[in-house]
Amino acid sequence: MAGRRRGGGHRRQARPTIPPPPEEPSTMEPGNLREVAAVESPSKKTCHASSSTSATICVPEVWADLLDSLLLQVIGLLSSFHDLLAFIGTCHSWRAALSSLPPAFSFNFPPLHLRPDIGDPHPHRSSVNNSLLSNCKWQLVDPAKRTSSLHRLAPRNLRGRYLGCSYGYLIFSNLEQCLLVDIYSGATVRPPRLKSTGNHDIYYGFLVAPINSSNSHLLLCSRLSMFQWQVGTSSWLEHRLNCERILQIVFFKGEMLAMDFHERLHRIRLQPQLSVQEVPVAWGDDIVAGHKAKPWLVVSGDMLLLVELSVSRDAFFDFSGTVKVFRLNFSIEPATWVKVDNLGNKALFVSNDMRNPTFSCMNPERWGGKSNCIYGASTSADSDEAWNVVELGQVLPCTLTAVGCSYRREHNLESSVHNNQLQSLWVLPSLVYGIGQ
Protein backbone atom coordinates (compact mmCIF):
# COMPACT_ATOMS: atom_id res chain seq x y z
CA MET A 1 0.00 0.00 0.00
CA ALA A 2 2.80 2.40 0.91
CA GLY A 3 4.49 2.26 -2.51
CA ARG A 4 1.42 2.87 -4.65
CA ARG A 5 0.78 6.37 -6.01
CA ARG A 6 -2.67 7.75 -6.59
CA GLY A 7 -3.74 8.88 -10.00
CA GLY A 8 -3.27 12.55 -10.96
CA GLY A 9 -5.68 15.00 -12.40
CA HIS A 10 -7.29 16.04 -9.12
CA ARG A 11 -7.49 19.64 -8.08
CA ARG A 12 -6.69 20.78 -4.60
CA GLN A 13 -9.76 21.29 -2.45
CA ALA A 14 -10.27 24.25 -0.17
CA ARG A 15 -10.38 23.39 3.49
CA PRO A 16 -14.11 23.57 4.07
CA THR A 17 -15.83 25.40 6.82
CA ILE A 18 -18.44 23.39 8.68
CA PRO A 19 -21.65 23.63 6.64
CA PRO A 20 -24.82 24.93 8.24
CA PRO A 21 -27.55 22.45 9.10
CA PRO A 22 -30.28 21.78 6.54
CA GLU A 23 -33.33 23.99 6.97
CA GLU A 24 -35.56 20.94 6.85
CA PRO A 25 -33.71 17.69 7.60
CA SER A 26 -34.81 14.94 5.27
CA THR A 27 -36.51 11.80 6.51
CA MET A 28 -34.95 8.79 4.85
CA GLU A 29 -36.66 5.50 4.41
CA PRO A 30 -34.53 2.32 4.62
CA GLY A 31 -34.12 2.15 0.84
CA ASN A 32 -32.45 5.57 0.71
CA LEU A 33 -29.86 5.15 3.45
CA ARG A 34 -27.00 6.01 1.12
CA GLU A 35 -28.05 9.63 1.46
CA VAL A 36 -26.84 9.61 5.04
CA ALA A 37 -23.19 9.44 4.03
CA ALA A 38 -23.68 12.09 1.36
CA VAL A 39 -24.87 14.94 3.53
CA GLU A 40 -21.36 16.38 3.71
CA SER A 41 -20.44 17.28 0.16
CA PRO A 42 -17.28 19.38 -0.12
CA SER A 43 -16.60 21.56 -3.11
CA LYS A 44 -15.22 19.85 -6.22
CA LYS A 45 -13.15 22.80 -7.41
CA THR A 46 -10.96 25.37 -5.73
CA CYS A 47 -10.01 28.64 -7.36
CA HIS A 48 -7.26 30.98 -6.22
CA ALA A 49 -7.12 34.73 -6.93
CA SER A 50 -3.96 35.94 -8.67
CA SER A 51 -2.05 38.81 -7.02
CA SER A 52 -1.52 40.53 -10.40
CA THR A 53 -5.07 40.42 -11.70
CA SER A 54 -8.61 40.54 -10.41
CA ALA A 55 -9.51 37.47 -12.46
CA THR A 56 -9.85 34.13 -10.67
CA ILE A 57 -8.04 31.11 -12.08
CA CYS A 58 -8.08 27.44 -11.10
CA VAL A 59 -4.67 26.04 -10.31
CA PRO A 60 -4.18 22.23 -10.46
CA GLU A 61 -2.31 20.73 -7.52
CA VAL A 62 -0.73 17.36 -6.84
CA TRP A 63 -2.08 16.69 -3.34
CA ALA A 64 -4.01 13.66 -4.61
CA ASP A 65 -0.72 12.05 -5.73
CA LEU A 66 0.75 11.72 -2.24
CA LEU A 67 1.92 8.25 -1.28
CA ASP A 68 -0.47 6.35 0.97
CA SER A 69 2.27 6.08 3.59
CA LEU A 70 2.51 9.88 3.74
CA LEU A 71 -1.26 10.22 3.95
CA LEU A 72 -1.32 7.89 6.93
CA GLN A 73 1.28 10.07 8.62
CA VAL A 74 -0.89 13.12 7.97
CA ILE A 75 -3.91 11.32 9.43
CA GLY A 76 -1.90 10.57 12.54
CA LEU A 77 -1.42 14.31 13.07
CA LEU A 78 -5.14 15.13 13.12
CA SER A 79 -5.97 16.50 16.57
CA SER A 80 -9.60 17.59 16.23
CA PHE A 81 -12.82 16.87 14.39
CA HIS A 82 -12.32 20.14 12.52
CA ASP A 83 -9.00 18.81 11.25
CA LEU A 84 -10.79 15.69 10.02
CA LEU A 85 -13.32 17.78 8.10
CA ALA A 86 -10.49 19.66 6.41
CA PHE A 87 -8.72 16.39 5.55
CA ILE A 88 -11.70 14.64 3.95
CA GLY A 89 -12.57 17.84 2.09
CA THR A 90 -9.21 17.98 0.30
CA CYS A 91 -10.01 15.41 -2.38
CA HIS A 92 -11.74 12.07 -2.95
CA SER A 93 -8.52 10.06 -2.66
CA TRP A 94 -7.75 11.58 0.75
CA ARG A 95 -11.23 10.71 1.96
CA ALA A 96 -10.86 7.16 0.61
CA ALA A 97 -7.52 6.79 2.41
CA LEU A 98 -9.33 6.71 5.73
CA SER A 99 -11.25 3.57 4.75
CA SER A 100 -8.18 1.45 5.60
CA LEU A 101 -8.08 2.66 9.21
CA PRO A 102 -9.61 1.05 12.33
CA PRO A 103 -12.97 2.27 13.70
CA ALA A 104 -13.40 5.89 14.72
CA PHE A 105 -12.48 5.45 18.38
CA SER A 106 -8.86 4.87 17.30
CA PHE A 107 -8.53 8.48 16.16
CA ASN A 108 -6.45 10.70 18.43
CA PHE A 109 -8.93 13.55 18.66
CA PRO A 110 -11.63 13.91 21.33
CA PRO A 111 -15.36 13.40 20.74
CA LEU A 112 -17.69 16.35 20.40
CA HIS A 113 -19.72 17.56 23.35
CA LEU A 114 -23.47 17.75 22.68
CA ARG A 115 -25.39 20.08 24.96
CA PRO A 116 -29.18 20.11 24.44
CA ASP A 117 -31.65 22.91 25.03
CA ILE A 118 -34.95 21.10 25.49
CA GLY A 119 -36.88 24.08 26.78
CA ASP A 120 -38.81 21.82 29.19
CA PRO A 121 -38.65 22.81 32.88
CA HIS A 122 -39.96 19.38 33.93
CA PRO A 123 -37.65 16.77 32.34
CA HIS A 124 -39.00 13.91 34.49
CA ARG A 125 -42.69 14.49 33.82
CA SER A 126 -44.76 11.41 33.10
CA SER A 127 -46.16 12.82 29.84
CA VAL A 128 -42.72 12.94 28.24
CA ASN A 129 -43.67 10.15 25.84
CA ASN A 130 -45.95 12.55 24.01
CA SER A 131 -43.93 15.72 24.49
CA LEU A 132 -43.08 17.66 21.36
CA LEU A 133 -39.32 17.96 20.87
CA SER A 134 -39.36 20.06 17.71
CA ASN A 135 -38.12 23.04 19.71
CA CYS A 136 -35.18 21.04 20.98
CA LYS A 137 -31.82 22.45 19.92
CA TRP A 138 -28.35 21.23 20.66
CA GLN A 139 -24.88 22.68 20.53
CA LEU A 140 -21.84 20.72 19.40
CA VAL A 141 -18.50 21.81 20.85
CA ASP A 142 -15.11 20.42 19.91
CA PRO A 143 -12.87 20.37 23.03
CA ALA A 144 -9.92 21.04 20.74
CA LYS A 145 -11.64 24.06 19.11
CA ARG A 146 -13.89 25.44 21.85
CA THR A 147 -14.39 28.78 20.10
CA SER A 148 -16.04 27.06 17.13
CA SER A 149 -19.40 25.56 18.06
CA LEU A 150 -22.24 24.22 15.92
CA HIS A 151 -25.96 24.66 16.57
CA ARG A 152 -28.52 22.15 15.41
CA LEU A 153 -32.33 22.08 15.50
CA ALA A 154 -34.34 18.89 15.94
CA PRO A 155 -36.50 17.75 12.99
CA ARG A 156 -40.07 18.99 12.84
CA ASN A 157 -42.78 17.12 14.72
CA LEU A 158 -40.26 15.06 16.67
CA ARG A 159 -42.10 13.36 19.52
CA GLY A 160 -41.05 10.69 21.94
CA ARG A 161 -38.63 9.79 24.66
CA TYR A 162 -34.90 9.51 24.40
CA LEU A 163 -33.49 5.96 24.15
CA GLY A 164 -29.78 6.45 23.55
CA CYS A 165 -27.12 7.43 21.05
CA SER A 166 -24.79 5.37 18.90
CA TYR A 167 -22.70 5.91 15.76
CA GLY A 168 -23.66 9.58 15.67
CA TYR A 169 -27.44 9.04 15.83
CA LEU A 170 -29.83 10.05 18.61
CA ILE A 171 -32.57 7.42 19.06
CA PHE A 172 -36.12 8.38 20.06
CA SER A 173 -39.27 6.31 20.53
CA ASN A 174 -42.95 7.19 20.59
CA LEU A 175 -44.58 3.83 21.33
CA GLU A 176 -44.77 2.07 17.95
CA GLN A 177 -42.60 4.53 16.04
CA CYS A 178 -38.84 5.06 16.37
CA LEU A 179 -36.77 7.85 14.88
CA LEU A 180 -33.00 8.12 14.45
CA VAL A 181 -31.59 11.65 14.12
CA ASP A 182 -28.09 12.41 12.84
CA ILE A 183 -26.58 14.78 15.43
CA TYR A 184 -24.47 16.58 12.81
CA SER A 185 -26.63 16.88 9.67
CA GLY A 186 -30.12 16.53 11.15
CA ALA A 187 -30.96 13.77 8.66
CA THR A 188 -33.41 11.18 9.99
CA VAL A 189 -34.03 7.46 9.57
CA ARG A 190 -37.46 6.06 10.38
CA PRO A 191 -37.59 2.29 11.01
CA PRO A 192 -40.84 0.38 10.39
CA ARG A 193 -43.48 0.52 13.08
CA LEU A 194 -42.95 -1.79 16.02
CA LYS A 195 -46.12 -3.69 16.87
CA SER A 196 -45.84 -5.35 20.26
CA THR A 197 -47.66 -5.29 23.56
CA GLY A 198 -44.39 -4.59 25.39
CA ASN A 199 -43.04 -1.67 23.37
CA HIS A 200 -44.36 0.91 25.87
CA ASP A 201 -41.65 -0.34 28.22
CA ILE A 202 -38.73 0.23 25.81
CA TYR A 203 -35.98 2.21 27.53
CA TYR A 204 -32.76 1.68 25.51
CA GLY A 205 -31.81 1.80 21.83
CA PHE A 206 -28.49 0.83 20.28
CA LEU A 207 -27.02 0.49 16.77
CA VAL A 208 -24.64 -2.45 16.34
CA ALA A 209 -22.87 -0.88 13.30
CA PRO A 210 -22.86 2.40 11.35
CA ILE A 211 -26.25 3.07 9.78
CA ASN A 212 -24.92 2.73 6.22
CA SER A 213 -23.21 -0.61 6.86
CA SER A 214 -24.63 -3.78 5.34
CA ASN A 215 -24.74 -5.49 8.75
CA SER A 216 -26.29 -2.62 10.72
CA HIS A 217 -29.03 -3.54 13.20
CA LEU A 218 -31.02 -1.49 15.67
CA LEU A 219 -31.62 -3.13 19.06
CA LEU A 220 -34.32 -1.91 21.43
CA CYS A 221 -34.46 -3.16 25.02
CA SER A 222 -37.51 -3.49 27.27
CA ARG A 223 -37.92 -5.20 30.62
CA LEU A 224 -38.56 -8.63 29.14
CA SER A 225 -37.59 -8.46 25.46
CA MET A 226 -35.04 -7.24 22.95
CA PHE A 227 -36.33 -6.07 19.58
CA GLN A 228 -34.11 -6.35 16.52
CA TRP A 229 -34.42 -4.49 13.22
CA GLN A 230 -31.95 -5.05 10.38
CA VAL A 231 -31.56 -1.70 8.66
CA GLY A 232 -33.21 -1.80 5.25
CA THR A 233 -35.80 -4.48 6.10
CA SER A 234 -39.48 -3.97 6.80
CA SER A 235 -40.01 -5.93 10.02
CA TRP A 236 -38.81 -6.46 13.59
CA LEU A 237 -37.81 -9.59 15.47
CA GLU A 238 -38.61 -9.98 19.17
CA HIS A 239 -36.39 -12.00 21.52
CA ARG A 240 -37.29 -12.78 25.12
CA LEU A 241 -34.61 -11.91 27.68
CA ASN A 242 -33.63 -13.87 30.76
CA CYS A 243 -31.43 -11.21 32.36
CA GLU A 244 -31.89 -8.01 34.31
CA ARG A 245 -32.27 -4.70 32.54
CA ILE A 246 -29.33 -3.97 30.25
CA LEU A 247 -27.79 -0.58 31.01
CA GLN A 248 -24.95 -0.33 28.50
CA ILE A 249 -23.61 -2.10 25.41
CA VAL A 250 -20.06 -1.76 24.04
CA PHE A 251 -17.93 -3.46 21.38
CA PHE A 252 -14.70 -5.03 22.55
CA LYS A 253 -12.39 -7.07 20.31
CA GLY A 254 -15.18 -7.90 17.88
CA GLU A 255 -17.67 -8.91 20.56
CA MET A 256 -20.76 -7.12 21.81
CA LEU A 257 -20.73 -6.91 25.60
CA ALA A 258 -23.55 -5.64 27.80
CA MET A 259 -23.74 -4.70 31.48
CA ASP A 260 -27.01 -5.14 33.37
CA PHE A 261 -28.46 -3.39 36.41
CA HIS A 262 -26.58 -5.67 38.81
CA GLU A 263 -23.25 -4.94 37.02
CA ARG A 264 -23.12 -8.41 35.51
CA LEU A 265 -21.48 -8.76 32.12
CA HIS A 266 -23.19 -10.46 29.17
CA ARG A 267 -22.14 -11.40 25.65
CA ILE A 268 -24.67 -10.60 22.89
CA ARG A 269 -24.58 -12.49 19.60
CA LEU A 270 -26.79 -11.89 16.56
CA GLN A 271 -25.92 -15.08 14.68
CA PRO A 272 -27.34 -17.63 14.09
CA GLN A 273 -29.99 -15.84 16.15
CA LEU A 274 -29.89 -13.23 18.87
CA SER A 275 -28.67 -14.63 22.18
CA VAL A 276 -27.54 -13.14 25.51
CA GLN A 277 -25.11 -15.16 27.63
CA GLU A 278 -23.60 -14.14 30.97
CA VAL A 279 -19.80 -13.84 31.16
CA PRO A 280 -18.36 -15.10 34.48
CA VAL A 281 -16.60 -12.16 36.13
CA ALA A 282 -15.06 -11.74 39.61
CA TRP A 283 -13.90 -8.73 41.59
CA GLY A 284 -10.28 -8.49 42.77
CA ASP A 285 -9.21 -8.09 46.39
CA ASP A 286 -8.69 -4.34 45.95
CA ILE A 287 -12.39 -3.59 45.51
CA VAL A 288 -13.60 -1.09 48.09
CA ALA A 289 -17.02 -1.48 49.66
CA GLY A 290 -19.34 1.48 49.97
CA HIS A 291 -21.92 3.49 48.08
CA LYS A 292 -21.39 3.64 44.34
CA ALA A 293 -23.02 5.29 41.41
CA LYS A 294 -23.75 3.01 38.48
CA PRO A 295 -20.49 2.46 36.56
CA TRP A 296 -19.60 2.99 32.91
CA LEU A 297 -17.89 0.55 30.55
CA VAL A 298 -15.17 2.18 28.42
CA VAL A 299 -13.21 0.46 25.66
CA SER A 300 -9.65 1.77 25.61
CA GLY A 301 -7.51 0.05 22.98
CA ASP A 302 -7.07 -3.57 24.05
CA MET A 303 -8.52 -2.93 27.53
CA LEU A 304 -12.09 -3.06 28.79
CA LEU A 305 -12.38 -0.54 31.61
CA LEU A 306 -15.02 0.13 34.24
CA VAL A 307 -15.29 3.68 35.61
CA GLU A 308 -17.22 4.34 38.80
CA LEU A 309 -17.82 7.11 41.30
CA SER A 310 -17.51 5.79 44.86
CA VAL A 311 -19.14 7.91 47.56
CA SER A 312 -18.21 8.04 51.25
CA ARG A 313 -19.47 10.00 54.28
CA ASP A 314 -17.40 11.26 57.19
CA ALA A 315 -18.29 11.71 60.88
CA PHE A 316 -19.83 15.10 60.13
CA PHE A 317 -22.13 13.56 57.50
CA ASP A 318 -20.31 15.31 54.67
CA PHE A 319 -20.15 13.36 51.43
CA SER A 320 -17.18 13.10 49.08
CA GLY A 321 -16.68 11.21 45.87
CA THR A 322 -13.70 9.43 44.31
CA VAL A 323 -13.42 8.33 40.70
CA LYS A 324 -11.98 4.84 40.31
CA VAL A 325 -11.15 2.73 37.26
CA PHE A 326 -10.92 -1.05 36.94
CA ARG A 327 -9.58 -3.19 34.09
CA LEU A 328 -11.04 -6.58 33.21
CA ASN A 329 -8.25 -9.15 33.24
CA PHE A 330 -9.19 -11.89 30.78
CA SER A 331 -5.95 -13.84 31.30
CA ILE A 332 -7.38 -15.63 34.34
CA GLU A 333 -10.61 -17.54 34.92
CA PRO A 334 -12.98 -16.18 35.76
CA ALA A 335 -12.10 -12.80 34.27
CA THR A 336 -11.43 -10.36 37.12
CA TRP A 337 -11.84 -6.63 37.59
CA VAL A 338 -8.47 -5.22 38.72
CA LYS A 339 -7.99 -1.68 39.99
CA VAL A 340 -6.10 0.74 37.72
CA ASP A 341 -4.04 3.38 39.54
CA ASN A 342 -3.04 5.44 36.51
CA LEU A 343 -4.40 5.79 32.97
CA GLY A 344 -1.04 6.83 31.57
CA ASN A 345 -1.39 8.97 28.46
CA LYS A 346 -5.13 8.39 28.10
CA ALA A 347 -8.27 10.35 28.91
CA LEU A 348 -11.76 8.86 29.23
CA PHE A 349 -15.09 10.48 28.29
CA VAL A 350 -18.38 9.60 30.00
CA SER A 351 -21.81 11.17 30.51
CA ASN A 352 -24.48 10.86 33.16
CA ASP A 353 -26.77 8.64 31.07
CA MET A 354 -25.18 5.21 30.77
CA ARG A 355 -26.94 4.60 27.44
CA ASN A 356 -24.72 7.22 25.83
CA PRO A 357 -21.41 6.22 24.19
CA THR A 358 -18.12 6.39 26.08
CA PHE A 359 -14.73 7.15 24.57
CA SER A 360 -11.01 6.89 25.22
CA CYS A 361 -8.44 9.26 23.73
CA MET A 362 -4.66 8.88 23.65
CA ASN A 363 -2.23 11.76 24.16
CA PRO A 364 -4.90 14.38 24.97
CA GLU A 365 -2.19 17.03 25.42
CA ARG A 366 -2.04 17.20 21.60
CA TRP A 367 -5.35 19.07 21.60
CA GLY A 368 -5.00 20.83 24.94
CA GLY A 369 -6.45 18.09 27.16
CA LYS A 370 -5.06 16.24 30.18
CA SER A 371 -3.92 12.65 30.57
CA ASN A 372 -5.03 10.38 33.43
CA CYS A 373 -8.34 12.25 33.59
CA ILE A 374 -12.02 11.54 33.13
CA TYR A 375 -14.08 14.08 31.18
CA GLY A 376 -17.69 14.07 32.34
CA ALA A 377 -20.45 15.86 30.46
CA SER A 378 -22.14 18.29 32.85
CA THR A 379 -25.71 17.47 33.88
CA SER A 380 -26.61 21.05 34.72
CA ALA A 381 -27.84 23.36 31.98
CA ASP A 382 -27.00 26.31 34.21
CA SER A 383 -23.37 25.34 34.64
CA ASP A 384 -20.76 27.63 33.11
CA GLU A 385 -18.65 24.60 32.27
CA ALA A 386 -20.02 22.17 29.70
CA TRP A 387 -17.95 19.35 31.20
CA ASN A 388 -15.95 18.49 34.30
CA VAL A 389 -12.37 17.22 34.26
CA VAL A 390 -11.53 14.82 37.08
CA GLU A 391 -8.12 13.31 37.68
CA LEU A 392 -8.15 9.62 38.47
CA GLY A 393 -8.24 9.16 42.26
CA GLN A 394 -9.06 12.80 42.93
CA VAL A 395 -11.38 13.34 45.91
CA LEU A 396 -14.29 15.66 45.22
CA PRO A 397 -17.09 17.10 47.35
CA CYS A 398 -20.31 15.33 46.50
CA THR A 399 -21.92 18.70 45.77
CA LEU A 400 -19.87 18.81 42.57
CA THR A 401 -21.30 17.06 39.54
CA ALA A 402 -18.23 14.87 39.33
CA VAL A 403 -17.74 13.13 35.96
CA GLY A 404 -21.30 13.97 35.06
CA CYS A 405 -22.86 11.83 37.78
CA SER A 406 -23.82 13.02 41.25
CA TYR A 407 -24.54 10.55 44.00
CA ARG A 408 -28.26 9.88 44.40
CA ARG A 409 -29.61 8.62 47.66
CA GLU A 410 -32.47 6.93 45.90
CA HIS A 411 -31.54 3.74 44.06
CA ASN A 412 -34.72 3.58 42.06
CA LEU A 413 -34.02 2.29 38.57
CA GLU A 414 -36.39 4.64 36.78
CA SER A 415 -35.17 7.86 38.45
CA SER A 416 -31.47 7.19 38.88
CA VAL A 417 -30.54 5.24 35.76
CA HIS A 418 -32.78 6.11 32.83
CA ASN A 419 -34.02 9.55 31.93
CA ASN A 420 -36.54 10.03 29.16
CA GLN A 421 -34.97 13.34 28.20
CA LEU A 422 -31.87 14.04 26.15
CA GLN A 423 -28.98 15.20 28.37
CA SER A 424 -25.42 16.36 27.67
CA LEU A 425 -23.24 13.67 26.16
CA TRP A 426 -20.07 12.92 24.19
CA VAL A 427 -20.48 11.81 20.58
CA LEU A 428 -18.67 11.37 17.28
CA PRO A 429 -20.71 12.33 14.16
CA SER A 430 -21.85 9.57 11.84
CA LEU A 431 -19.67 10.84 8.99
CA VAL A 432 -16.62 9.75 11.00
CA TYR A 433 -17.84 6.15 10.95
CA GLY A 434 -19.06 6.36 7.35
CA ILE A 435 -15.75 7.43 5.80
CA GLY A 436 -14.78 5.36 2.77
CA GLN A 437 -18.28 3.98 2.19
N, C-alpha and C positions, 0 to 999 in steps of 0.2 A: 504493500500500500504506500509505503513512504517514498518509493522511487518513481511512482507514476505521476505524470503531469496532467493537469486538467486542460481541456481544450480551450483555445483562445477565442477571440471575437466578442467577449463580454465587455461591457462598459462598467466602469466603476459606479457604484451606487452611493448616493448621499446617505450619510448616517441619519436615519429617520427620527423625527420626534415622535413621541407616543401619540397615536391618533386619538381623536375624541371618540366617545362612545356613540354608537348608532342612536339616531333619534327614536327609532322604534325597533328594538331588538326583534329579530325574526324568530318565529317559532318553527323548529325543524322537525319534521316527522322522521321516523327511523330510516326511510329510504333516502333522505337527503343529508345524511350525517357528514358527508365530505365537506359540506359548507362550513363546518365548525373549524376545520384547520385552515380555511381560506379567509377568515375574517381579517387577518393581518396581511395586507397586500402592499408591500413596499413599492416604491416607484421603480419603473423599468429603465429609466434613462436619467442621467445626471448631466446638467449643463453648467459650465463654468464661465463667468464673465471675464473677458480679456481686459487687461489694464490699459491697453492702447486704443480700445474702441468700445463703444456702447453696445455693440452687437454681442449676442450670446452664442457661443459655439460649443459643440459637444466634443469632448476630448476622450478618445479611447484609452483605457488603462489596462494593465496586465495583472490586476489583483486576482482574477479568476485562475491565473496560471500558477499560483503558488503551489509548491509541493504539499502533499497531504501531511507530511511530517511537520512542516512549518505551521500549517493551519492548526494542528493539534497543540502546538506550543502556544499559539495565539489564544486558543480556547482556554488553555490552562491559566491564562492571565486575566480572564474575565472575573471581575470582582463585584458585579451587581447585575440585577435584571436589566437595567438600562444598557449596560455594556452588551448583554446578550441581544437585545433588540437591534443595537447598532451592527452587531456581527451578522445576524441573519438577514439584515437589510442590505448588506453589501452586494451580494449577488447570489444566484441560485446555487452555484457550486459550493459557496461557503455555508449556506443553509444545509445543503445535503451532507456536508462533512460531519455535521453533528449526529447524523443517523448512526454512525459507528460507535457512538459513546454509550456508556451505561445509562441507566435511568436518571431522571432529573436530580434525585437527591445526592448524586455524586458531584454535582457542580459545587464550586467553592464560594458561591455567593449566597447570601441569606435569603430566606423566603420573604414575601411581602407581608405587611401587616394590614389586615382588613378591619376597619373600624366602622360599624354600622350606625346609622341614625334612623331608628325605627319610628320615632315620633309617638311612641305609645308609653304613657306614664305607668301602665300596669302590665309589665311583661309576663306576670304569672297568672293572668286572669284566665278563667276557665273557658271563655269564649274565644280563645286564641285560634282554635281550629278554623273559625270562620272569619278571622280578622283580615282586613284588606291590607296587603303589604305593598301596594303600588306606590305609596309615598316613601317607602324605604329607600334610603340612599346609603352608599358606603364609600369610604375613602381608602385608597390603597397607597401605602407609604413604603418606600424602599429604605431599609435601615442604612444602606450605603449611600443613598441620595435623598436625605430627609427633606430637602428643600423642594423636591419635585414630587408632588402627590397627584394622584388621579382620583376623579370623582365619578361614580357610577350611579345610575338610577335603575331600580328594579323594573322588570317588564310590567306592562299594564295589566290590571286585573289579576295580579298575583295574590292568591289566597292560600292559606294553609299554615302548617306548623313546620318548624325547621327540624330536619332529620340528620343533617351532617354535611360534610364537605369532603370531596376526594377528587384528585386529578383536576383541580381547578374549577370544579362545579359545586355550587350550593344545591342541596337537595331539599325540596319541600313536598309536603303531602297534605291533601285535602280529602280525606277519606278515600274514595276510589281513584282519585286522580293524583299522579305525581308530576313534578316539574323540576327539571334540572336547569340551572342558570349559570352560564359562564361568567365568572367573577370579573373577567377582564373586558370581554366584548359585549356582554349582555345577551348573547345568543342563547336560545332555549332549546331543550329537547323534551318532548312530551311522550313518555312511555304509554302503552295501551292501558286502559282502565283496569284496575285491580278489583275483581269481584270476589269477595270473601267475607265471611261473617266476622273475622278477626282483624280486619284491616284498620278498625278504629283504634286498635291498641298498638299500632306501629310507632316505634320511637327512634329507629336508627336506620339510616340509609348509607350504602357504601358501594362504590364502583371498584371492581376487581382489576380493571385495566383502563387505560385511556379510552375515552368515548369513541374515538375513531379507529380503535383496534378491532381486528376481526374476532378476538376472543373476549370482548368486553361484556361484562354482565353487571347488572344492578341487583344488589341484595338488600332486602328490607327485613328488619327484625321486629317481631312482636313478642309477647310473653311466651307464646307456645309454638310459634312457627317462624320459618324463614322463607321469604318469597324471593324467587329468582326470575329475572327477566334477561334474556340474551338480547343485547342491543341489535335492533333490526328485525326482530321477530314480532309477532302480534299477540303473544299470550304469555302468561305467567305460570310458573310452577310453584307449588306450595310444599314445604318440607316440615314435618313436625320435629320439634326440638326436645331433647331430653336433658338440657342443661339450664342453669340459671341465666338471667338476662345478660346478654353480651354487651359489654361497655365499649370495647375498642377492638379494631381489627388492623393488623399491620402485615406487611410482606417482609419476610426474612429468609434469605438464601433460597428463593424460589418457592417458599411455602407461605400459606396464609394462616396466620396465628391470631387467635382471639382471646381476650381476657374477659371473664364474666364478673358478676357483682361480688363474688367471694374471692376474687383475685386468682382464680384457677385458670390455667392456660389450656387452650384447645386448638387442635389442628383442623382447619376446614379444607375439604377437597370438593371439587366440582365434578370430577370424573371418577368412575363411570356415572355416578350420580352424586348429588350433594350429600356430604356426610360431615358430622362434627364429632371429633374424638378427643378426649381429654389427654393432655400430655403430663406424665408424672413429673412433678417439680417439688423440690424441698427448699427450705430456707436454711442458710448457713448459721453458724453459731454466733455471728456478729449482728444478728438482727436484734433491734432494740424494741422492747414492748412499749406500748403507749398509744395515745390517740393518733390517728393518721387520717389524712384526707385520701380520697381515692387516688391511686397512682396512675401514671402514664407509661405506656410502652413507647420506646424510642429506638428506632433502628439506626445504628451508628457504624457504618462500614460492616465489618464482620462480627459486630457485637449486638446483642439484643439487651437493651438497658431498661430498667424500671426506675422512674423518678417519682419520689413521693415527698410530701410535706408532713413531717412528724411534728406534733404539737405537745408541749408540756406546760405544766402549771406549777408555779413556785408557792412558798408558804403564804405569800400575800395575795394569792389567787390571781396573779398576773400571768397571762399566757405569752408564750414565745414559740416561734416556729423555726425548724431547721430543715433545709432541703438535703435530701440524701439520694444517692444513686446506687443501684445494684446491677450487676452484670450476671446474665444467666450462663453458667458454666455447663456446657454440653459434654465436656470430656469425661464426666463421671455420671453414674446412674444411681438414683435419678438425677436429672439435671438440677443444679442448685443455684439459688440466687446468692451471689457473693458481693459484699460491699465494695464500692469503688471510692477511693479516697481522693482521686484527682482525675479530671477528664483530659489532662494534657493540653494539646493544642486544639481542643474541640469546644464548641458551644452548642447547647441544646435549646430547642424552641418548643414551647408547650402553650396551651390555652386552657381556660377554665373548663370548657366543655370537652369531655374526653372523646366525643365522637369526631372532633376536629383532628386534622392531620398533625403529626409531630415531625420535627426535622432535626438533623444534626449537620453542623457546618464546621469544616476544618479551617484552621488558620484565620479566625475571624479578624485578627489585627489587620489583614489585608484591606478590609473595608471599614476599618475604624471600630470594630467590635472588640470583645474581650474573651480570652480563652478561659476554660474551667468555670464557665458561667452558664446559668439557665436564664433564658429570655422568656418571660411570661407575659402574654397579652393581658392588658389591664381589663378588669371587669367593670370599672366605673367610667361612665360616659362623661363624668364631671372632672376626671383626673386630667391634670396638665400633661402627664406622661402617658403616651399610648401603650408603653410596655415597661415592665420592671426588669432590672438586671440583678440577678442574685448569684453570688459566688457560692460554689459548692461547699457546704458545711457552714455557711454564714448563718448566725443566729439573728432572727428578726422578731420584732414585736408582732404579736398576732393581729394588731390593728392594721398593719400594712397588708396590702393585697399581694402577698408574696407569691411569685411565679404564677400570678393569675388565679390563685385559688386560696381563699380565706377559709379558716377552720369553721365548720358549721357544727353547732351543738346537736342539731337534729341530724339523724342518720336515716331520714326517710328517703327512699329511692327516688320518688318523683321530684322532691324539692331540692335535693342535694346533688343529684347526678345528672338528670336530664331536664333541660329547659326547652320549652317550645319556641323560644325566641332566638333569633340570630344574635350572637355576641361576638366580641372581638376575637380574632383568630389569626394564625399564620397560614399562608397559602402560597403555592406556586401556580401561576396561570396555566391553563390547559395548553397553550401554544408551546410551553416548555416541553411537555410530554409528547406533543404531536409533531415535533421537528423531524423532518426526513420522511414523513408519510404523505 
